């Protein structure tokens, strides 16, 4: 019987998060593979089959796509900033002041509508 410390981590959930983030950025698997100097098949294996990438590739993918690995490695602990939050922050950083004014008003409208529903 193998000790639990030596069990292999199931990478499929992180692979799926990488795939979703890649698609959200409008990148094809081929474009990502070219950026990282990897084979598209390798990217497909990481995304769909849970293949464990090297640490360097793992680091490049999670930083490129702003993926919070805490939510996958420590699922029972509260996450400070989820992957979605990190990606949204990245999008907000790319917007201008006028765009942020519109988004702020939209967010305030959502909060107001939620408050009205709860009342």
N, C-alpha and C positions, 0 to 999 in steps of 0.2 A: 504494500500500500504506500502510495506516495504521500509525503508530507504536504499539507495544503500550501505551504510557503513556496513550493515548487510548481504549483499548478500554472498552466499557461493562461494568460489573460485573453479573454474573448474580445477581439478588436473590432468586431462587426459594427457595434453602435457608433464608435468613433469614425469608422470608415464611412458609414452612412451620413454622419454629420459633415465629413469632408466633402462627400459627393453633393450634398444639399448646398453647402457653402459655395462650391465650385459652380454649380448651376445658377445659384443666385447672383454670382458675379458675371454670369454670361460666358464663362469659359468652357470650351469643349475639353474633353479628356486629352485630346491630342495637343491642344494649346498648353495645358498644364504640364503635360509630359515634356514638351519642348522647353518650357521655362525652367524646369527642374533637371533637364538633360536625362530624362528617364524614358522608358518605353511606355506607350499608352496602355499596353497589356498589364504592366506592373501597377499603374494607377488604378486600372479596373479591378485588379486583385485586391488592392488595399481597400477600395471603396465597397466592393460587393461581396468579397469572400473573407474579409477580415484578416488578410495577410498582414503580418507585422512588418512595418517598414523599418529601415535602420533608424537610429535615433536622430541622425541629421535630417533625413527626409521627414520624419515625424515632426521635428521642430520647425522645419520650413513650412510644412502644411498648416500646422496649427497657428503659426504666427501670420502667415499669408492670409489665412481666412478668419483670423481672430476667434479661434475656437477655444472655449474654456474646457479644459480636460478634467477639471475638478468634478464637474457634474457626472462624468463617466467613471472616473477612478474612485471617487468617494460619493456614491449615490445617496448615502444616508445622511450626509452632512449638508447643511444649507450652503448654497453657492453665493458668493458675494456678487459676482457678475456672470450671468449665464452667457452662453454662446450668442443667443439672439441679442442680448443687451450689448455685448461687445461689438457685434456686427452693426447694430443700429448706431452705436456711438461712432463707429467708423464712417458710416454714411452721413451722420450729422456733421462730422468734421469736414466733409467735402462740400457742404452747402454754404451759400452766402447768407448775409444778414437778412435780406428780404425773404429768402426761403425759410429761415429759422422763425421769422415773425409769423408766417403762415402756419408752420408746424406747431408753434406755441399756441396759437389760437385754436387749432384743431385739437390739440391735447387738452386744453382747457374745456373745450366743448364736450369731449369724451368724459372727462371727470364730472362735469356738470350733469350730463345725462345719466351717468352711473349713480350719482348722488340722488337724483330725482327718482330713479327706479327703486332705490333702497328705502326711500321715504314712504 
